[in-house]
Amino acid sequence: MRTAIVVGAGIGGVTAAVALEQCGWQVTVLERAPELGEVGAGISVWPSAVAVLEDLGVQGVEKAAATGSAAGMRQPSGRWLVEAADIGVEIPVMIHRAQLHDLITARFGPGITVRTGITVTGLTQDDSVVTITGTSPDAGDEEFPADLVIAADGIRSITRRTLHPSHEGPRYSGYTAYRGIAEADISDGGGETWGRGQRFGFARLIDGRIYWYATANREAGRPVGPGGIHDDVTRLFGGWHEPIPALLAGTPPESVLQNDIYDLPLPLAPFVEGRVVLLGDAAHAMTPNLGRGACSAIEDAGALARHLSATEDLPTALSRYDAERRPATAKLVKRSRSIGTIGQLDNRVLCTLRDGLFGVGGKVAGLLARRRRVEQSRV
């Protein structure tokens, strides 16, 4: 039986483990954290990723997730730039990241072994085997040989740095992000609000709680204020239109997350080097403006399994994976960064121009959608 090591047990890593096991591989998952699990807040799962999970037998994603709605865009005053409407585009389902992780790991079978508390320190490979070296407080230094390694160890992947030391590595986007989940009784369907150098968005989870996120321009690594993260985000957005103040007030202060936003520069490093495959953020970390980072990792896993199942020749399968996934995700990295650049504009004149263009575009999209519905009703 062919053996694989998955480095990293985030959404992409655990999906890859399930996919490879179902292809007949014996899989060992190495995770640095002391326990298997996910942290974070809400996550959008687009139909393409839902389809991959369904093919892998992951049950309950849509049952455990709230169906998204076509969301509009507002200014901090509450004035609509693009009113919420059905404009005929695909929409994601919203689910808590930890809940999605649990649904995927519930598909782990006897062919998957999980080792937590392992810090990967390097790798070596030749034509016949690839070996991961790691260390843990309990076992000390260890070696893990396998036929294949899937590096799903995130944006600061030690695997990618080892394989491609000349690659530029993560670059700062210029803004930080806040995330939280609120217990708030609101009727608002969600959407985004764009200000000058700041944005705020929210969506409902299936249990009635509200997942929200916010971004603000600032230098990387700036320390949190004396009042903590919740105080910082409230100071930035507490004066914006309702229900934003209510969402912030309904969020436990200790649960608010804050992370500076980085992505990987283009061109992306090759996703395959010998017997090592890059997957998820290790391969194509992108800003969160499209809500497709985790979905792309899920789709990576599905594509990898599909190509491995199609041929016994490992180099051919991996080459096909790289040829499919690198161009596709490079487009998402570029598009997501561009949206972030527009969304984080802080020049008053440019913001006025941006908002005006969105308003016109929203009206045109609404007219086209209504026209499509009329035409479909006549069929």
Disulfide bonds with the S-S distance in Angstrom:
none
